[in-house]
């Protein structure tokens, strides 16, 4: 639990993205021929088993409290605003906030990456803004929870970016005073044991859980119930959060698998409400620039160490910092030309000479998802001519190698297992 406010320019944009990209999907209802898994005619795959598989991934959707990224699915099993009255009859207190139980499960693409993805954790940034008595209707002043004075050290200043945003962690845990060294939200070190790598950061049962391959149906989770007590009647507050899924063990350690936004606001003289509602996509891969800026501040805070109860300085576990490969959402209603263009952009970026390992991993995952999307357009909606025309129109903007890869992929006689 740690306070925040809306990500800059996120609530409205992210809400629109969530409305068109989150939720369940209809399954293609075409009859399945008896007995065969795939029909190979002229080397092409056109069987309904494949079509249903792709339609499940990219068919029409309805609005639900879940978001699909390149790496998996975020789902808010619980997501609700809180409006409470506390205190006594003589001195009532107004309490506002929200409660969320957020799950993340990797998709089939990630689950199939044995030895590359063994564990996944969730990192959350937070920003809390409150109004002052001088202007009770405008929540614009950053707030730090009492009892966590060091949190100021890993919150962004106005010069650094998104004023007040920081990694959502206690500086010391209120139960035992242990300083926290891992940026993973659900992790908690105690009993004077201080992990030195993300994969060694054990989850605290009251905060959530990490995903691991041994129990692959059990999601990574965050439990959060932030709330504030109004300091005076009519005071406005807001808290915003961005949650990112991160590979913490395996060859792809440090790879981000997408991020979402959630939060709440309490306008002056009104009840608290969710913003955005429902949860909304921020990025299909690498999180936002404010998220990364908060990560950089975390890595540098207090000289990169925390003083343990054993009297020793223990290094903070650094967050992987990368923004070059920020994955874009390709909306469910995107034109075939838009999907083709994004495929070309990702393919060319993946084969650039200066691409770093973190960017490469994120682009590789996005490329696999785009191939499935193109497979749906090619083999289910049978838009071969439209896709090939879109490729011809955009070919001049890309390298010959990338264009050739696109032509091979969009040949209906070509079999690409990533399209299945």
C-alpha positions, 0 to 999 in steps of 0.5 A: 500500500503506497499512495499515487495519482494519475500517470501523465496523459495515461488515464484517458489514453489508457482507458481507451486502449483498455476498452478496445484491447481488454477482455475475453474473445469470441471463438470462431464457430466454423465447423471442424472437419472430422479427423484431421488437425491440419489440412496441407494443400499446396503447403498451406495450413487452413484447418479450423483447429488452427483457425480456432486457436488464432481466433481465440487469441485475436478475435472480437473482444468484450470489456472485462477487467483484464489486459493482454500484453505481449507477455501475458494477461493482467487480470483484476480479480478485485478492483473497487473504490473505498469510501469509509467513515472512521473515528467517533461520532464527535470526531468522524474521519473520512477515509478514501482509497481503493482495493485491488487483487491483481494477477499476471499469468504469462501467455503460451509464448512465454510459458513455452520458453523453458530455461529462458523464463523461470520466474516472473515478479511484479514491480509497481510505481506509485504517485500520491497527490493531495490538495492543500487548504489553500486550494482544496479542490486541486490534488497537486502536492506530493504526499509521503506516508508517515513512517517511511521518511526514506521514500522521499529519496526514491521519488521523482522531483519535477526536474526528474520527470513525473513529480512524486512518482516512485517505486512502491516499497516500504523503506523499512517494513512496519512489522519488524523495521527491516529495510527492504532491498528488492524493488519487487512489490510482493517481496519482503526480506526479514530475519536479517536475510538480504537477497542480492538478486531478483530471483532470490527475493521471497514473496510476503504472503500479505503482499502477493506472489511471484510466478514460477515454472514449477507451478505455472498455473499460479499467477504472479500477484499483487494485493494492495489496499491504499487509503488515506484519511482526509486532513480536512473536509472537501480535500481532494486526493489521487493515487495512481499506479503502474504495474509491470511484469518482469522476468526475474530468473532464466536467460531472459532475466530483466525482460519486461512483459508489459504494464498496466495502470490502475488507481483512484481519485477523490474529487472535492466533496465527492466519493472516491472513484477508480481511475482508470476503470477498468485497469488499462494497458500502459505498454505491451512490453517495456513500461513507460518512461516515468516508470523507468525514471522511477526505477533509475531513482530507486537504483541511485537512492541512498547510494544504492544501499540500505543499512540492515538491522545487523548494522551492515550496508546491503546493496539494493537489488537494481531494476533493469532500466531500458526504454528503447524497445517500448512495445506498442499496443496494436489495437484489436480494431487496427487495420491490416496495414497497421499490423503489417507496419508494426511487424516490419518495424519490430523485425527491423529493430530486432536486426539492428546492429546496436540493439541491446539484449533487453530490447532484443528480448522484448522485440522477439516476444512482440514479433511472435505475437505479431506473427500470430496476429498476422496468422489470424488475418491471413488464415482466418479472415483470408485477407492475403491480398490486403496484407500483401498490398499493405506490404508493397505500399510500405516496402520503401521505408524498410530494409530489403531483408525485412521486406523479404521476411514480410513477403515470406510470412504473408505467402499463404503457402508458407508454413510458419509455426509461430503463426499457430 
